[in-house]
Amino acid sequence: MNGTQDTTGTTTGTTTGADGTEGPAVIVVGAGPTGLLLAGDLAAAGVPVTLLEKRPHGISNLSRALVLHARTLEQLDARGLADELEAKGKKLDRLRLFAHLEVRLDDLPSRYNHLLVLPQYEVERVLERRAVAAGVDFRYESEVTGLTQDADGVTVQVRGPGGESSTLRAAYVVGADGLHSPVRKAVGLPFPGKSAIRSLVLADVKLAEKPESVLTVNAAGDAFAFIAPFADGYYRVIGWNRAHNVPDSEPLDLEEVKEITRLALGRDYGMHDARWMSRFHSDERQAPAYRVGRVFLAGDAAHVHTPAGAQGMNTGLQDAVNLSWKLVAAVNGRVSEGLLDTYQSERHPIGKAVLRSSGGIVRLAMVKRPWSRAGRAVLASFIGAVAPVRDKAIGRITGIGYRYAAPKGAHRLSGHRAPDVALKEGRLYEALREGEFVLIAPQGVEYDARRAVAAHWASDRRTTALVRPDGYVAWATEEADAGAVRAALVEWGAVA
């Protein structure tokens, strides 16, 4: 890998192949939300990045994702994107499940005390625009057919728009290329798991009657249905009928969607003018490793689960946020390779937890026997009534309840999500828009912040905290110790 200096003094990397040609420091495969956010972060930090996507430009994924949760919105705020997305979507501060459990988000300890109903393609448009502006090298109609890696980099085989074959060389490769990830297959990783639900139906329709809630969801008898609005007057409907379990290839018509909705919700709201309908199945799978040498997996390439809880797109975006700053630091030679290993140790347990929580919601919805349904009602009432249980469940679904492991003896804040605290200089998540660590010191105390953004508490708090670029606390102390602060900055790569 070669080093070049950008205008900020940061050393950015390129990779030289056997033929002497230079390639990007990082190749990202897959232009869904995860890949777009990751590539945009890298390019914004001055790292040369190429993004490969097998679809032609402008062809939508037609994805089922349509919710952004609080933690994801916080991370998008740290990139100056949240306000625009909030203006495009519909906010929802409470959600009723199974007619026995109302999940309230309005007291969530976040600036984003709601979920945002917004289709994935709207998120992709904003992230793509940012990535283009940052200088990402987009290559559409480019499919990865294989890769090999060595101690210095990764060589990727690519089939281009006309079917021609070529190779690209990079220091690192990230597969954000979905359920059937060619990158995952190329490094020999299995994808163990199973199909959790078969014969789900999906339709984008117009409704003659407007639902009472922004997001309508319920399970009754053998049926489950979910309805959410788009900004253009259409509604997304997802449904399932245990009594009609057929292959994905079975034709789907609007009457079947209506019937499922009537069974689950008691009415079909006068559905008409379906512009898209699909039948699909939902898998629960997770790769055993998110890193193999210089190759990483993120998003659906690393984990897939049921739509319950609307956590799929959010978990993938959080993968990207966790990995991007670490790759920047590694490419620039600011940290040891060991930092990249923390991507596995931090994100794999969360992927596993999301599989458990989304699967648990689905299994509650799928219970068939009367006594099982009665048990579901009791459990839902218990969760709703017991604050610690309710708050933990909401924290997991919204993402704000997760923390990363910290070394033994570390400060109690280490590894925790940093809330958007008030600073003397503004808000924390505005400071994070620099893409660097933020060093928060007590008022009147000045440290040599190195590459970190120097900030001070708006309050009289005496803690000194080093916040990672992804909004988690890297290190903290209650002592005014310039030597300890300097050592933490060096350890975490926040150095000039």
C-alpha positions as CSV (number, residue, x, y, z in Angstrom):
1,M,0.0,0.0,0.0
2,N,1.3,3.4,-0.9
3,G,0.8,6.6,1.1
4,T,-0.4,10.0,-0.4
5,Q,-1.1,13.2,1.4
6,D,-4.5,14.9,1.1
7,T,-5.0,18.6,1.7
8,T,-5.8,18.1,5.4
9,G,-2.5,16.4,6.0
10,T,-4.1,13.0,6.3
11,T,-2.2,10.1,4.8
12,T,-4.6,8.2,2.5
13,G,-3.8,4.9,0.8
14,T,-3.8,3.4,-2.6
15,T,-2.9,-0.2,-3.6
16,T,-0.5,-1.2,-6.3
17,G,-1.3,-4.4,-8.3
18,A,1.2,-6.9,-9.8
19,D,1.1,-5.0,-13.1
20,G,2.0,-1.7,-11.4
21,T,-1.4,-0.1,-11.7
22,E,-2.8,1.7,-8.6
23,G,-6.2,0.9,-7.2
24,P,-8.4,2.3,-4.4
25,A,-7.6,1.7,-0.8
26,V,-11.1,0.1,-0.3
27,I,-13.6,-1.6,-2.6
28,V,-17.1,-1.7,-1.3
29,V,-19.4,-4.2,-3.0
30,G,-23.1,-3.4,-3.0
31,A,-24.9,0.0,-3.4
32,G,-27.7,-0.6,-0.8
33,P,-27.9,1.6,2.3
34,T,-25.0,-0.1,4.1
35,G,-22.6,0.1,1.1
36,L,-23.6,3.7,0.3
37,L,-23.1,4.9,3.9
38,L,-19.8,3.1,4.3
39,A,-18.4,4.3,0.9
40,G,-19.5,7.8,1.7
41,D,-17.8,7.8,5.1
42,L,-14.5,6.6,3.6
43,A,-14.5,9.1,0.7
44,A,-15.5,11.9,3.0
45,A,-12.4,11.1,5.1
46,G,-10.2,11.2,2.0
47,V,-9.8,7.5,1.5
48,P,-10.0,6.4,-2.2
49,V,-12.9,4.0,-2.6
50,T,-14.6,2.2,-5.4
51,L,-18.2,1.0,-5.1
52,L,-19.3,-2.0,-7.2
53,E,-23.0,-2.7,-7.9
54,K,-24.3,-5.3,-10.2
55,R,-27.6,-3.5,-10.9
56,P,-27.7,-0.7,-13.5
57,H,-27.8,2.8,-12.1
58,G,-31.2,3.9,-11.1
59,I,-32.7,0.4,-10.8
60,S,-34.2,0.1,-7.3
61,N,-33.7,-2.8,-4.9
62,L,-37.5,-2.8,-4.4
63,S,-36.6,-3.6,-0.8
64,R,-39.1,-4.2,2.0
65,A,-37.3,-1.9,4.5
66,L,-39.2,1.3,5.4
67,V,-38.3,2.3,9.0
68,L,-35.4,4.3,10.5
69,H,-35.0,3.9,14.3
70,A,-33.6,6.4,16.8
71,R,-30.0,5.2,16.9
72,T,-29.7,5.2,13.1
73,L,-31.2,8.7,13.0
74,E,-28.6,9.9,15.5
75,Q,-25.9,8.5,13.3
76,L,-27.4,10.2,10.3
77,D,-27.5,13.4,12.3
78,A,-23.8,13.0,12.8
79,R,-23.5,13.2,9.0
80,G,-25.9,16.2,8.6
81,L,-28.5,14.0,6.9
82,A,-31.2,13.4,9.5
83,D,-33.2,16.6,9.1
84,E,-33.6,16.0,5.3
85,L,-34.8,12.4,5.9
86,E,-37.1,13.5,8.7
87,A,-38.8,15.9,6.3
88,K,-39.4,13.1,3.8
89,G,-40.9,10.6,6.2
90,K,-43.7,10.2,8.7
91,K,-42.9,10.2,12.4
92,L,-44.5,7.7,14.8
93,D,-44.1,8.0,18.5
94,R,-46.1,4.9,19.5
95,L,-46.9,1.4,18.1
96,R,-49.6,-1.1,19.1
97,L,-48.7,-4.8,18.8
98,F,-51.1,-7.8,19.1
99,A,-53.8,-5.5,20.5
100,H,-52.3,-5.9,24.0
101,L,-49.0,-4.0,23.9
102,E,-48.5,-0.3,23.1
103,V,-44.9,0.7,22.6
104,R,-44.4,4.4,23.4
105,L,-41.3,6.1,22.0
106,D,-42.1,9.7,23.0
107,D,-40.1,9.4,26.3
108,L,-37.1,7.7,24.6
109,P,-33.8,9.4,25.8
110,S,-32.9,10.6,22.3
111,R,-33.4,13.6,20.1
112,Y,-35.3,11.2,17.9
113,N,-37.9,9.9,20.3
114,H,-39.9,8.3,17.5
115,L,-39.4,6.0,14.5
116,L,-39.4,7.3,11.0
117,V,-41.5,5.6,8.3
118,L,-39.5,6.1,5.2
119,P,-38.9,3.6,2.3
120,Q,-35.4,2.4,1.7
121,Y,-35.1,4.0,-1.7
122,E,-35.5,7.4,-0.2
123,V,-32.6,6.7,2.2
124,E,-30.5,5.4,-0.7
125,R,-31.1,8.5,-2.7
126,V,-29.7,10.7,0.1
127,L,-26.8,8.4,0.8
128,E,-25.9,8.1,-2.9
129,R,-25.9,11.9,-3.3
130,R,-23.5,12.2,-0.4
131,A,-21.2,9.5,-1.7
132,V,-21.1,11.1,-5.1
133,A,-20.3,14.5,-3.7
134,A,-17.5,12.9,-1.5
135,G,-15.9,11.4,-4.6
136,V,-16.8,7.7,-4.5
137,D,-15.9,5.9,-7.8
138,F,-19.3,4.2,-8.7
139,R,-19.2,1.3,-11.1
140,Y,-22.6,-0.1,-11.9
141,E,-23.4,-3.3,-13.8
142,S,-20.2,-4.7,-12.2
143,E,-20.5,-8.1,-10.6
144,V,-17.9,-9.7,-8.4
145,T,-17.0,-13.2,-9.7
146,G,-14.2,-14.0,-7.2
147,L,-11.4,-12.6,-5.2
148,T,-8.0,-13.6,-3.7
149,Q,-6.1,-11.9,-1.0
150,D,-2.5,-11.8,0.3
151,A,-0.6,-10.0,3.0
152,D,-0.7,-6.6,1.1
153,G,-4.2,-6.5,-0.4
154,V,-7.1,-8.1,-2.2
155,T,-7.5,-8.7,-5.9
156,V,-11.2,-8.8,-7.1
157,Q,-12.4,-10.3,-10.3
158,V,-15.2,-8.3,-11.9
159,R,-17.6,-8.9,-14.7
160,G,-18.5,-5.6,-16.3
161,P,-21.5,-4.1,-18.2
162,G,-20.7,-5.9,-21.5
163,G,-19.7,-9.1,-19.8
164,E,-16.0,-8.3,-20.0
165,S,-13.8,-9.5,-17.2
166,S,-11.3,-7.3,-15.3
167,T,-9.5,-7.2,-12.0
168,L,-9.3,-4.5,-9.3
169,R,-6.8,-4.3,-6.4
170,A,-7.5,-2.8,-3.0
171,A,-6.1,-2.8,0.5
172,Y,-9.5,-3.9,1.9
173,V,-12.8,-5.2,0.5
174,V,-16.2,-4.9,2.2
175,G,-19.0,-7.1,1.0
176,A,-22.3,-5.3,1.5
177,D,-23.8,-7.3,-1.2
178,G,-26.8,-8.9,0.4
179,L,-28.3,-12.3,1.2
180,H,-26.6,-14.1,-1.7
181,S,-23.3,-12.2,-1.2
182,P,-20.6,-13.3,-3.8
183,V,-18.0,-11.8,-1.4
184,R,-19.0,-14.0,1.4
185,K,-19.0,-17.1,-0.9
186,A,-15.6,-16.1,-2.3
187,V,-14.0,-16.1,1.2
188,G,-15.6,-19.5,2.0
189,L,-17.8,-18.4,4.8
190,P,-21.0,-20.4,5.5
191,F,-24.3,-18.7,6.1
192,P,-26.1,-21.0,8.6
193,G,-29.7,-20.6,9.5
194,K,-33.1,-21.3,8.2
195,S,-36.3,-19.9,6.7
196,A,-38.3,-18.4,9.5
197,I,-41.5,-17.6,7.6
198,R,-42.6,-18.8,4.2
199,S,-45.1,-17.2,1.8
200,L,-45.1,-13.7,3.1
201,V,-46.9,-11.3,0.7
202,L,-46.1,-7.7,0.0
203,A,-48.0,-5.1,-2.0
204,D,-47.8,-1.3,-2.6
205,V,-51.4,-0.2,-2.9
206,K,-53.7,2.8,-2.6
207,L,-56.4,2.7,0.1
208,A,-59.9,4.1,0.0
209,E,-60.0,4.4,3.8
210,K,-57.1,5.9,5.7
211,P,-55.9,3.8,8.7
212,E,-56.3,5.3,12.2
213,S,-52.5,5.0,12.9
214,V,-49.5,5.9,10.9
215,L,-48.3,2.3,11.2
216,T,-51.0,-0.5,11.6
217,V,-49.9,-4.0,12.7
218,N,-51.7,-6.9,14.2
219,A,-51.8,-10.7,14.3
220,A,-55.1,-12.6,14.7
221,G,-55.9,-16.2,14.2
222,D,-53.7,-17.6,11.4
223,A,-52.9,-14.2,9.9
224,F,-50.6,-11.3,10.4
225,A,-50.6,-7.9,8.6
226,F,-48.7,-4.6,8.6
227,I,-49.6,-1.4,6.8
228,A,-47.4,1.7,6.5
229,P,-47.7,4.8,4.3
230,F,-45.4,6.3,1.6
231,A,-45.2,10.0,1.0
232,D,-46.8,9.6,-2.5
233,G,-50.2,8.3,-1.4
234,Y,-49.4,4.6,-1.6
235,Y,-49.2,2.2,1.3
236,R,-46.9,-0.7,1.9
237,V,-48.8,-3.9,3.0
238,I,-47.0,-7.0,4.3
239,G,-49.0,-10.0,5.3
240,W,-48.9,-13.7,6.1
241,N,-51.5,-16.4,6.3
242,R,-50.5,-19.7,8.0
243,A,-53.3,-21.5,6.1
244,H,-51.9,-20.6,2.7
245,N,-48.3,-21.6,2.7
246,V,-47.2,-21.7,-0.9
247,P,-43.9,-21.4,-2.8
248,D,-42.5,-17.9,-3.7
249,S,-43.2,-18.6,-7.3
250,E,-46.9,-19.0,-6.8
251,P,-48.8,-16.1,-8.5
252,L,-50.1,-13.4,-6.2
253,D,-53.2,-11.2,-6.7
254,L,-54.7,-8.3,-4.8
255,E,-57.6,-10.4,-3.6
256,E,-55.2,-12.6,-1.6
257,V,-53.6,-9.5,0.0
258,K,-57.0,-8.2,0.9
259,E,-58.1,-11.5,2.5
260,I,-55.0,-11.6,4.7
261,T,-55.5,-8.1,5.8
262,R,-59.2,-8.7,6.7
263,L,-58.2,-11.8,8.7
264,A,-55.5,-9.9,10.7
265,L,-56.9,-6.4,10.9
266,G,-60.7,-6.9,10.4
267,R,-60.8,-4.9,7.2
268,D,-58.9,-4.3,4.0
269,Y,-59.3,-0.4,3.9
270,G,-60.5,-0.6,0.3
271,M,-57.2,-1.6,-1.3
272,H,-56.9,-0.8,-5.0
273,D,-54.4,0.1,-7.7
274,A,-51.5,-2.2,-6.7
275,R,-48.4,-1.0,-8.4
276,W,-46.2,-3.8,-7.1
277,M,-46.9,-7.2,-5.5
278,S,-44.5,-9.9,-4.4
279,R,-44.4,-13.2,-2.5
280,F,-41.3,-14.0,-0.5
281,H,-39.9,-15.9,2.4
282,S,-37.9,-14.5,5.4
283,D,-34.6,-16.1,6.5
284,E,-32.7,-16.0,9.8
285,R,-29.0,-16.4,9.1
286,Q,-25.7,-15.1,10.3
287,A,-22.2,-15.5,9.1
288,P,-19.8,-16.9,11.8
289,A,-17.2,-14.2,11.1
290,Y,-17.5,-10.7,9.8
291,R,-13.8,-10.5,8.9
292,V,-11.6,-12.9,6.9
293,G,-8.2,-11.3,6.5
294,R,-8.7,-8.1,4.5
295,V,-12.3,-8.8,3.6
296,F,-15.3,-7.7,5.7
297,L,-19.0,-8.4,5.6
298,A,-21.7,-5.9,6.5
299,G,-25.5,-5.7,6.4
300,D,-27.4,-8.5,4.8
301,A,-24.2,-10.2,3.7
302,A,-23.4,-10.7,7.3
303,H,-26.9,-11.3,8.8
304,V,-30.5,-11.5,7.7
305,H,-33.6,-11.9,9.8
306,T,-37.3,-11.4,9.8
307,P,-38.9,-7.9,9.1
308,A,-40.3,-7.9,12.7
309,G,-39.1,-4.8,14.5
310,A,-37.9,-3.3,11.3
311,Q,-34.3,-3.7,12.3
312,G,-32.7,-5.0,9.1
313,M,-31.7,-1.8,7.3
314,N,-30.9,-0.2,10.7
315,T,-28.5,-2.9,11.7
316,G,-26.7,-2.8,8.4
317,L,-26.3,1.0,8.6
318,Q,-24.9,0.6,12.2
319,D,-22.4,-2.0,10.8
320,A,-21.2,0.6,8.3
321,V,-20.9,3.3,11.0
322,N,-18.8,1.0,13.2
323,L,-16.5,-0.2,10.4
324,S,-15.9,3.0,8.4
325,W,-13.8,5.0,10.9
326,K,-11.8,1.9,11.7
327,L,-10.9,1.4,8.1
328,V,-10.0,5.0,7.7
329,A,-7.6,4.7,10.7
330,A,-6.1,1.5,9.4
331,V,-5.6,2.8,5.8
332,N,-4.0,6.0,7.2
333,G,-1.7,3.9,9.5
334,R,-2.9,5.6,12.7
335,V,-3.7,2.3,14.5
336,S,-2.7,-1.3,14.5
337,E,-4.6,-4.0,12.6
338,G,-6.1,-5.1,15.9
339,L,-8.6,-2.3,15.8
340,L,-10.2,-3.9,12.8
341,D,-10.8,-7.1,14.8
342,T,-13.1,-5.1,17.1
343,Y,-15.6,-4.9,14.2
344,Q,-16.2,-8.6,14.8
345,S,-16.3,-8.5,18.6
346,E,-18.6,-5.4,18.6
347,R,-21.0,-6.1,15.8
348,H,-21.4,-9.9,15.7
349,P,-23.0,-10.1,19.1
350,I,-25.5,-7.3,18.1
351,G,-26.3,-9.1,14.9
352,K,-27.0,-12.2,17.0
353,A,-29.2,-10.2,19.4
354,V,-31.2,-8.8,16.5
355,L,-31.9,-12.3,15.2
356,R,-33.2,-13.2,18.6
357,S,-35.4,-10.2,19.1
358,S,-36.9,-10.1,15.6
359,G,-37.4,-13.9,15.7
360,G,-39.1,-13.6,19.1
361,I,-41.6,-11.1,17.8
362,V,-42.4,-13.3,14.8
363,R,-42.8,-16.4,17.0
364,L,-45.2,-14.5,19.2
365,A,-47.2,-13.5,16.1
366,M,-47.2,-17.0,14.8
367,V,-48.6,-18.8,17.9
368,K,-51.6,-20.9,17.0
369,R,-53.2,-22.6,20.0
370,P,-55.7,-20.6,22.1
371,W,-53.6,-21.0,25.3
372,S,-50.5,-19.8,23.5
373,R,-52.4,-16.7,22.3
374,A,-53.5,-16.2,25.9
375,G,-49.9,-16.5,27.0
376,R,-48.9,-13.9,24.4
377,A,-51.5,-11.5,25.8
378,V,-50.2,-12.0,29.3
379,L,-46.6,-11.5,28.2
380,A,-47.4,-8.4,26.2
381,S,-49.2,-6.9,29.2
382,F,-46.3,-7.7,31.4
383,I,-43.8,-6.0,29.1
384,G,-46.0,-3.0,28.9
385,A,-46.5,-2.7,32.6
386,V,-42.9,-3.3,33.9
387,A,-40.8,-0.3,33.0
388,P,-37.3,-2.0,33.1
389,V,-38.4,-4.8,30.8
390,R,-40.2,-2.4,28.5
391,D,-37.3,0.0,28.3
392,K,-34.8,-2.8,27.6
393,A,-37.0,-4.1,24.8
394,I,-37.4,-0.6,23.3
395,G,-33.7,0.0,23.6
396,R,-32.9,-3.1,21.6
397,I,-35.4,-2.4,18.9
398,T,-34.4,1.3,18.5
399,G,-30.7,0.5,18.9
400,I,-30.0,3.0,21.6
401,G,-29.8,0.3,24.3
402,Y,-26.7,-1.5,22.9
403,R,-23.2,-0.9,24.2
404,Y,-19.9,-2.3,23.3
405,A,-17.7,-4.3,25.7
406,A,-14.9,-2.3,27.4
407,P,-11.7,-3.5,29.0
408,K,-11.7,-4.6,32.6
409,G,-11.2,-1.6,34.9
410,A,-12.3,0.9,32.2
411,H,-14.4,3.9,33.2
412,R,-18.1,3.1,33.5
413,L,-18.9,5.2,30.4
414,S,-16.6,3.3,28.1
415,G,-18.4,1.4,25.4
416,H,-21.7,3.2,26.0
417,R,-23.6,5.1,23.4
418,A,-22.9,8.8,23.8
419,P,-26.2,10.8,23.9
420,D,-26.4,14.1,22.0
421,V,-25.3,16.1,25.0
422,A,-25.1,19.9,25.0
423,L,-21.6,21.3,24.6
424,K,-20.3,24.8,25.2
425,E,-19.7,24.8,21.4
426,G,-23.1,23.3,20.4
427,R,-24.3,19.7,20.2
428,L,-22.2,16.6,20.3
429,Y,-23.6,15.1,17.1
430,E,-22.9,18.4,15.3
431,A,-19.2,18.1,16.5
432,L,-19.1,14.5,15.2
433,R,-19.8,15.8,11.7
434,E,-16.1,16.3,11.4
435,G,-15.7,12.5,11.2
436,E,-13.2,12.6,14.0
437,F,-13.0,11.7,17.7
438,V,-14.5,14.4,20.0
439,L,-12.6,15.1,23.2
440,I,-15.0,16.6,25.8
441,A,-13.3,18.4,28.7
442,P,-14.6,20.3,31.7
443,Q,-15.1,24.0,31.2
444,G,-11.9,25.9,31.8
445,V,-9.7,22.8,31.0
446,E,-7.7,22.7,27.8
447,Y,-5.9,19.6,26.4
448,D,-3.8,19.1,23.3
449,A,-6.6,17.3,21.4
450,R,-4.4,16.1,18.5
451,R,-6.7,15.1,15.7
452,A,-9.8,15.0,17.9
453,V,-12.3,17.9,17.9
454,A,-11.9,19.8,21.2
455,A,-15.1,20.5,23.0
456,H,-16.3,21.3,26.5
457,W,-19.4,20.4,28.5
458,A,-22.1,23.0,28.6
459,S,-22.7,22.0,32.3
460,D,-20.3,22.0,35.2
461,R,-19.5,18.3,34.7
462,R,-15.8,17.4,35.5
463,T,-15.5,14.2,33.4
464,T,-13.2,14.1,30.5
465,A,-14.5,11.8,27.7
466,L,-13.1,10.7,24.4
467,V,-16.0,10.0,22.0
468,R,-15.4,7.8,19.0
469,P,-16.4,8.9,15.5
470,D,-19.4,6.4,15.7
471,G,-20.8,8.1,18.8
472,Y,-19.6,5.6,21.5
473,V,-17.4,6.5,24.4
474,A,-13.9,5.2,23.8
475,W,-12.4,6.3,27.1
476,A,-13.2,8.6,30.0
477,T,-11.7,9.8,33.3
478,E,-12.7,11.8,36.3
479,E,-9.1,13.0,36.8
480,A,-7.5,16.1,35.2
481,D,-4.5,14.2,33.8
482,A,-3.0,15.6,30.6
483,G,-0.7,12.5,30.3
484,A,-3.6,10.1,30.5
485,V,-5.5,12.1,27.9
486,R,-2.5,12.1,25.6
487,A,-2.1,8.3,26.0
488,A,-5.8,7.7,25.2
489,L,-5.6,9.8,22.1
490,V,-2.5,7.8,20.9
491,E,-4.1,4.5,21.8
492,W,-7.2,5.2,19.8
493,G,-5.5,6.7,16.8
494,A,-6.7,10.2,17.4
495,V,-3.2,11.6,16.6
496,A,-1.9,14.1,14.0
